[in-house]
Amino acid sequence: MDARTTAPGPSGPLLLLDAASMYFRAYHGIPDSVAAPDGTPVNALRGFLDMTARLVADRRPGGLVACWDDDWRPQWRVDAVPSYKAHRVAADGGEDAPRTLGPQVPVIAEALAAVGVPRVGAPGCEADDVIGTLATRAVAAGRAVEVVTGDRDLFQLAGRAGAPSDGDGGGDVLVLYTSRGIRDLELVDGPRLRERYGVADGDRYADLAVLRGDASDGLPGVPGVGEKTAATLLERFGDLDGVRAAVRDRDPSLRPAQLARLAEAADYLDAAPAVVRVLRDADLPEHDDALPAEVADPAAVTALARRYGVASSLRRLLVALGLPTDAVRDEVVGRR
């Protein structure tokens, strides 16, 4: 009899995976001495599959999409803020990533396709933009959404796709933040944003991120305006537009140094919101986010299990999805 578990139900949330965030975390969390039979490192591949299996088993989603960086540094964002991710550009113009990670990324894509998990990206879009668009669509349809990421930028979606919950029957967005790992997720919703960052909702978090900046993305922020100061300004003036209006009006509640710094940052504040805010209306390819009802390509699963020595990880994912494990059964004998 096939090894199965009860498949997650259709009423569960739509689970959106920030794939790059996950495979980078897997790569850095597992030594690259974890290798295929031919010695090729498979730490990111194995970790990504195990993380996905754990998430599906624990969160019991009704839908699942691996959201992909088709463009990790879109030109339209660079045109707006030239420093955007500039420090992460490699000599060849691509992303500066560990040498042994790059070859594993297409194999992760192959594994998702073989199992039947949809992978969605779009030209000129980062995974964040795919997630923002899919979350917005789902909320409009009354679906709950859970976003798995290690990127604080996506906190702007927490709550009602970036807006406070208002009881109108729409769906909510819960961000599962992986800073402490998959086994100890930080759950970020609207109330958590208010508690932790002092902002009213996801839109205000995006405003805070503009003011504060983010060195990891090459966003300078406003000099002298840190997280707490940004939250205080937003509480006082409502939103970023309100802060900027106060600067133009030379509001007396602004200290002279704050006024000067905010005024000097006018060009940055003109451009940065479009960079920080994720797209909500990206043109995405057609896909079905339903959990696979059967293994999409059993032969490909078997081939991947044999070539890369990840049968146990593939089996865990299949079991979590409630799918038969025939394609990897022979490969896990003796691998307890």
RAGI-V860146 format. One record per residue. N is the residue number from 0. RES is the residue in three letters. SS is DSSP state (A for helix, B for strand, O for the rest). PSI is psi in whole degrees, 0 to 359 (* if undefined). NEAR is the number of other ideal C-beta (glycine too) atoms within 12 Angstrom. Layout:
n=N res=RES ss=SS psi=PSI near=NEAR
n=N res=RES ss=SS psi=PSI near=NEAR
This chain:
n=0 res=MET ss=O psi=138 near=7
n=1 res=ASP ss=O psi=142 near=18
n=2 res=ALA ss=O psi=118 near=19
n=3 res=ARG ss=O psi=165 near=18
n=4 res=THR ss=O psi=165 near=21
n=5 res=THR ss=O psi=126 near=15
n=6 res=ALA ss=O psi=145 near=25
n=7 res=PRO ss=O psi=146 near=31
n=8 res=GLY ss=O psi=158 near=16
n=9 res=PRO ss=O psi=344 near=18
n=10 res=SER ss=O psi=354 near=15
n=11 res=GLY ss=O psi=172 near=27
n=12 res=PRO ss=O psi=162 near=37
n=13 res=LEU ss=B psi=119 near=42
n=14 res=LEU ss=B psi=116 near=46
n=15 res=LEU ss=B psi=120 near=52
n=16 res=LEU ss=B psi=126 near=50
n=17 res=ASP ss=B psi=90 near=46
n=18 res=ALA ss=A psi=313 near=44
n=19 res=ALA ss=A psi=318 near=40
n=20 res=SER ss=A psi=319 near=39
n=21 res=MET ss=A psi=316 near=42
n=22 res=TYR ss=A psi=333 near=45
n=23 res=PHE ss=A psi=316 near=35
n=24 res=ARG ss=A psi=318 near=32
n=25 res=ALA ss=A psi=317 near=39
n=26 res=TYR ss=A psi=314 near=32
n=27 res=HIS ss=A psi=344 near=21
n=28 res=GLY ss=A psi=345 near=24
n=29 res=ILE ss=O psi=130 near=29
n=30 res=PRO ss=O psi=147 near=17
n=31 res=ASP ss=O psi=8 near=26
n=32 res=SER ss=O psi=345 near=13
n=33 res=VAL ss=O psi=112 near=26
n=34 res=ALA ss=B psi=162 near=23
n=35 res=ALA ss=O psi=169 near=26
n=36 res=PRO ss=O psi=331 near=14
n=37 res=ASP ss=O psi=6 near=11
n=38 res=GLY ss=O psi=356 near=13
n=39 res=THR ss=O psi=129 near=24
n=40 res=PRO ss=B psi=136 near=29
n=41 res=VAL ss=O psi=25 near=41
n=42 res=ASN ss=A psi=318 near=36
n=43 res=ALA ss=A psi=318 near=43
n=44 res=LEU ss=A psi=309 near=42
n=45 res=ARG ss=A psi=315 near=40
n=46 res=GLY ss=A psi=319 near=34
n=47 res=PHE ss=A psi=314 near=47
n=48 res=LEU ss=A psi=317 near=49
n=49 res=ASP ss=A psi=320 near=36
n=50 res=MET ss=A psi=316 near=44
n=51 res=THR ss=A psi=317 near=44
n=52 res=ALA ss=A psi=316 near=36
n=53 res=ARG ss=A psi=317 near=30
n=54 res=LEU ss=A psi=316 near=38
n=55 res=VAL ss=A psi=318 near=40
n=56 res=ALA ss=A psi=320 near=26
n=57 res=ASP ss=A psi=320 near=23
n=58 res=ARG ss=A psi=342 near=33
n=59 res=ARG ss=O psi=62 near=26
n=60 res=PRO ss=O psi=161 near=38
n=61 res=GLY ss=O psi=348 near=26
n=62 res=GLY ss=B psi=159 near=38
n=63 res=LEU ss=B psi=130 near=43
n=64 res=VAL ss=B psi=131 near=41
n=65 res=ALA ss=B psi=113 near=42
n=66 res=CYS ss=B psi=132 near=46
n=67 res=TRP ss=O psi=145 near=40
n=68 res=ASP ss=O psi=92 near=36
n=69 res=ASP ss=O psi=334 near=26
n=70 res=ASP ss=O psi=106 near=26
n=71 res=TRP ss=O psi=342 near=34
n=72 res=ARG ss=O psi=76 near=33
n=73 res=PRO ss=O psi=140 near=29
n=74 res=GLN ss=A psi=326 near=19
n=75 res=TRP ss=A psi=331 near=21
n=76 res=ARG ss=A psi=320 near=33
n=77 res=VAL ss=A psi=321 near=26
n=78 res=ASP ss=A psi=325 near=15
n=79 res=ALA ss=A psi=314 near=25
n=80 res=VAL ss=O psi=97 near=32
n=81 res=PRO ss=O psi=334 near=22
n=82 res=SER ss=O psi=357 near=26
n=83 res=TYR ss=O psi=114 near=33
n=84 res=LYS ss=O psi=19 near=29
n=85 res=ALA ss=A psi=327 near=21
n=86 res=HIS ss=A psi=351 near=18
n=87 res=ARG ss=A psi=10 near=21
n=88 res=VAL ss=B psi=127 near=19
n=89 res=ALA ss=O psi=171 near=17
n=90 res=ALA ss=O psi=329 near=7
n=91 res=ASP ss=O psi=4 near=9
n=92 res=GLY ss=O psi=348 near=13
n=93 res=GLY ss=O psi=190 near=17
n=94 res=GLU ss=B psi=136 near=23
n=95 res=ASP ss=O psi=97 near=19
n=96 res=ALA ss=O psi=158 near=23
n=97 res=PRO ss=O psi=141 near=21
n=98 res=ARG ss=A psi=322 near=12
n=99 res=THR ss=A psi=359 near=25
n=100 res=LEU ss=A psi=316 near=31
n=101 res=GLY ss=A psi=312 near=24
n=102 res=PRO ss=A psi=342 near=25
n=103 res=GLN ss=A psi=337 near=38
n=104 res=VAL ss=A psi=311 near=33
n=105 res=PRO ss=A psi=333 near=19
n=106 res=VAL ss=A psi=323 near=35
n=107 res=ILE ss=A psi=317 near=43
n=108 res=ALA ss=A psi=319 near=29
n=109 res=GLU ss=A psi=318 near=28
n=110 res=ALA ss=A psi=317 near=45
n=111 res=LEU ss=A psi=315 near=40
n=112 res=ALA ss=A psi=320 near=23
n=113 res=ALA ss=A psi=320 near=34
n=114 res=VAL ss=A psi=324 near=47
n=115 res=GLY ss=O psi=18 near=30
n=116 res=VAL ss=O psi=124 near=45
n=117 res=PRO ss=B psi=141 near=32
n=118 res=ARG ss=B psi=124 near=37
n=119 res=VAL ss=B psi=127 near=36
n=120 res=GLY ss=O psi=175 near=35
n=121 res=ALA ss=O psi=147 near=29
n=122 res=PRO ss=O psi=137 near=18
n=123 res=GLY ss=O psi=12 near=22
n=124 res=CYS ss=O psi=140 near=33
n=125 res=GLU ss=O psi=167 near=42
n=126 res=ALA ss=A psi=326 near=43
n=127 res=ASP ss=A psi=321 near=47
n=128 res=ASP ss=A psi=323 near=42
n=129 res=VAL ss=A psi=315 near=46
n=130 res=ILE ss=A psi=316 near=51
n=131 res=GLY ss=A psi=319 near=42
n=132 res=THR ss=A psi=314 near=33
n=133 res=LEU ss=A psi=323 near=49
n=134 res=ALA ss=A psi=318 near=52
n=135 res=THR ss=A psi=317 near=34
n=136 res=ARG ss=A psi=316 near=30
n=137 res=ALA ss=A psi=316 near=34
n=138 res=VAL ss=A psi=319 near=36
n=139 res=ALA ss=A psi=332 near=21
n=140 res=ALA ss=O psi=4 near=19
n=141 res=GLY ss=O psi=17 near=18
n=142 res=ARG ss=O psi=146 near=31
n=143 res=ALA ss=O psi=147 near=31
n=144 res=VAL ss=B psi=140 near=46
n=145 res=GLU ss=B psi=128 near=43
n=146 res=VAL ss=B psi=125 near=54
n=147 res=VAL ss=B psi=119 near=49
n=148 res=THR ss=B psi=158 near=44
n=149 res=GLY ss=O psi=14 near=35
n=150 res=ASP ss=O psi=117 near=38
n=151 res=ARG ss=A psi=341 near=35
n=152 res=ASP ss=A psi=327 near=41
n=153 res=LEU ss=A psi=359 near=44
n=154 res=PHE ss=A psi=339 near=46
n=155 res=GLN ss=A psi=345 near=43
n=156 res=LEU ss=A psi=348 near=51
n=157 res=ALA ss=O psi=142 near=47
n=158 res=GLY ss=B psi=231 near=37
n=159 res=ARG ss=B psi=72 near=33
n=160 res=ALA ss=O psi=42 near=42
n=161 res=GLY ss=O psi=358 near=38
n=162 res=ALA ss=B psi=155 near=29
n=163 res=PRO ss=O psi=149 near=25
n=164 res=SER ss=O psi=135 near=26
n=165 res=ASP ss=O psi=8 near=14
n=166 res=GLY ss=O psi=23 near=8
n=167 res=ASP ss=O psi=8 near=13
n=168 res=GLY ss=O psi=357 near=14
n=169 res=GLY ss=O psi=174 near=25
n=170 res=GLY ss=O psi=168 near=31
n=171 res=ASP ss=O psi=159 near=36
n=172 res=VAL ss=B psi=125 near=49
n=173 res=LEU ss=B psi=125 near=40
n=174 res=VAL ss=B psi=125 near=44
n=175 res=LEU ss=B psi=98 near=42
n=176 res=TYR ss=B psi=127 near=32
n=177 res=THR ss=O psi=20 near=34
n=178 res=SER ss=O psi=331 near=20
n=179 res=ARG ss=O psi=6 near=14
n=180 res=GLY ss=O psi=166 near=23
n=181 res=ILE ss=A psi=330 near=32
n=182 res=ARG ss=A psi=348 near=15
n=183 res=ASP ss=A psi=64 near=13
n=184 res=LEU ss=O psi=142 near=26
n=185 res=GLU ss=B psi=124 near=25
n=186 res=LEU ss=B psi=117 near=27
n=187 res=VAL ss=B psi=115 near=38
n=188 res=ASP ss=O psi=189 near=32
n=189 res=GLY ss=A psi=309 near=33
n=190 res=PRO ss=A psi=324 near=20
n=191 res=ARG ss=A psi=324 near=25
n=192 res=LEU ss=A psi=318 near=41
n=193 res=ARG ss=A psi=319 near=25
n=194 res=GLU ss=A psi=314 near=16
n=195 res=ARG ss=A psi=323 near=23
n=196 res=TYR ss=A psi=351 near=33
n=197 res=GLY ss=O psi=27 near=24
n=198 res=VAL ss=O psi=155 near=40
n=199 res=ALA ss=O psi=330 near=27
n=200 res=ASP ss=O psi=184 near=35
n=201 res=GLY ss=A psi=323 near=45
n=202 res=ASP ss=A psi=319 near=33
n=203 res=ARG ss=A psi=330 near=37
n=204 res=TYR ss=A psi=320 near=44
n=205 res=ALA ss=A psi=319 near=41
n=206 res=ASP ss=A psi=316 near=41
n=207 res=LEU ss=A psi=317 near=43
n=208 res=ALA ss=A psi=325 near=41
n=209 res=VAL ss=A psi=311 near=43
n=210 res=LEU ss=A psi=317 near=44
n=211 res=ARG ss=A psi=324 near=38
n=212 res=GLY ss=O psi=176 near=32
n=213 res=ASP ss=B psi=105 near=29
n=214 res=ALA ss=A psi=328 near=16
n=215 res=SER ss=A psi=339 near=21
n=216 res=ASP ss=A psi=4 near=30
n=217 res=GLY ss=O psi=25 near=25
n=218 res=LEU ss=B psi=115 near=35
n=219 res=PRO ss=O psi=334 near=29
n=220 res=GLY ss=O psi=187 near=32
n=221 res=VAL ss=O psi=122 near=36
n=222 res=PRO ss=O psi=133 near=19
n=223 res=GLY ss=O psi=357 near=23
n=224 res=VAL ss=O psi=101 near=36
n=225 res=GLY ss=O psi=191 near=21
n=226 res=GLU ss=A psi=314 near=25
n=227 res=LYS ss=A psi=318 near=18
n=228 res=THR ss=A psi=318 near=27
n=229 res=ALA ss=A psi=315 near=37
n=230 res=ALA ss=A psi=320 near=28
n=231 res=THR ss=A psi=317 near=23
n=232 res=LEU ss=A psi=318 near=41
n=233 res=LEU ss=A psi=323 near=36
n=234 res=GLU ss=A psi=322 near=22
n=235 res=ARG ss=A psi=320 near=19
n=236 res=PHE ss=A psi=1 near=27
n=237 res=GLY ss=O psi=306 near=19
n=238 res=ASP ss=O psi=183 near=26
n=239 res=LEU ss=A psi=321 near=36
n=240 res=ASP ss=A psi=321 near=20
n=241 res=GLY ss=A psi=322 near=23
n=242 res=VAL ss=A psi=316 near=39
n=243 res=ARG ss=A psi=325 near=30
n=244 res=ALA ss=A psi=321 near=19
n=245 res=ALA ss=A psi=324 near=25
n=246 res=VAL ss=A psi=315 near=30
n=247 res=ARG ss=A psi=324 near=17
n=248 res=ASP ss=O psi=359 near=16
n=249 res=ARG ss=O psi=52 near=16
n=250 res=ASP ss=O psi=129 near=21
n=251 res=PRO ss=O psi=345 near=10
n=252 res=SER ss=O psi=348 near=18
n=253 res=LEU ss=O psi=130 near=27
n=254 res=ARG ss=O psi=149 near=19
n=255 res=PRO ss=A psi=319 near=15
n=256 res=ALA ss=A psi=319 near=15
n=257 res=GLN ss=A psi=314 near=30
n=258 res=LEU ss=A psi=315 near=26
n=259 res=ALA ss=A psi=315 near=18
n=260 res=ARG ss=A psi=318 near=27
n=261 res=LEU ss=A psi=322 near=37
n=262 res=ALA ss=A psi=319 near=24
n=263 res=GLU ss=A psi=336 near=18
n=264 res=ALA ss=O psi=16 near=31
n=265 res=ALA ss=A psi=316 near=18
n=266 res=ASP ss=A psi=317 near=15
n=267 res=TYR ss=A psi=316 near=32
n=268 res=LEU ss=A psi=337 near=35
n=269 res=ASP ss=A psi=320 near=16
n=270 res=ALA ss=A psi=324 near=24
n=271 res=ALA ss=A psi=323 near=35
n=272 res=PRO ss=A psi=322 near=27
n=273 res=ALA ss=A psi=335 near=24
n=274 res=VAL ss=A psi=317 near=38
n=275 res=VAL ss=A psi=319 near=41
n=276 res=ARG ss=O psi=130 near=32
n=277 res=VAL ss=O psi=153 near=42
n=278 res=LEU ss=O psi=145 near=32
n=279 res=ARG ss=O psi=357 near=30
n=280 res=ASP ss=O psi=37 near=18
n=281 res=ALA ss=O psi=149 near=31
n=282 res=ASP ss=O psi=100 near=17
n=283 res=LEU ss=O psi=152 near=32
n=284 res=PRO ss=O psi=155 near=19
n=285 res=GLU ss=O psi=141 near=9
n=286 res=HIS ss=O psi=163 near=26
n=287 res=ASP ss=O psi=117 near=17
n=288 res=ASP ss=O psi=3 near=34
n=289 res=ALA ss=B psi=147 near=23
n=290 res=LEU ss=O psi=143 near=37
n=291 res=PRO ss=O psi=136 near=31
n=292 res=ALA ss=O psi=344 near=16
n=293 res=GLU ss=O psi=161 near=22
n=294 res=VAL ss=O psi=128 near=35
n=295 res=ALA ss=O psi=317 near=25
n=296 res=ASP ss=O psi=85 near=21
n=297 res=PRO ss=A psi=323 near=25
n=298 res=ALA ss=A psi=321 near=15
n=299 res=ALA ss=A psi=322 near=25
n=300 res=VAL ss=A psi=314 near=41
n=301 res=THR ss=A psi=316 near=28
n=302 res=ALA ss=A psi=319 near=21
n=303 res=LEU ss=A psi=318 near=39
n=304 res=ALA ss=A psi=317 near=42
n=305 res=ARG ss=A psi=313 near=21
n=306 res=ARG ss=A psi=320 near=24
n=307 res=TYR ss=A psi=357 near=39
n=308 res=GLY ss=O psi=35 near=28
n=309 res=VAL ss=O psi=31 near=46
n=310 res=ALA ss=A psi=316 near=35
n=311 res=SER ss=A psi=319 near=27
n=312 res=SER ss=A psi=317 near=41
n=313 res=LEU ss=A psi=319 near=49
n=314 res=ARG ss=A psi=317 near=38
n=315 res=ARG ss=A psi=321 near=32
n=316 res=LEU ss=A psi=317 near=44
n=317 res=LEU ss=A psi=317 near=46
n=318 res=VAL ss=A psi=317 near=32
n=319 res=ALA ss=A psi=325 near=36
n=320 res=LEU ss=O psi=356 near=40
n=321 res=GLY ss=O psi=29 near=30
n=322 res=LEU ss=O psi=154 near=35
n=323 res=PRO ss=O psi=150 near=24
n=324 res=THR ss=O psi=18 near=34
n=325 res=ASP ss=A psi=321 near=24
n=326 res=ALA ss=A psi=340 near=33
n=327 res=VAL ss=A psi=2 near=39
n=328 res=ARG ss=A psi=311 near=23
n=329 res=ASP ss=A psi=334 near=16
n=330 res=GLU ss=A psi=341 near=27
n=331 res=VAL ss=A psi=1 near=25
n=332 res=VAL ss=O psi=128 near=13
n=333 res=GLY ss=O psi=359 near=8
n=334 res=ARG ss=O psi=64 near=17
n=335 res=ARG ss=O psi=* near=7
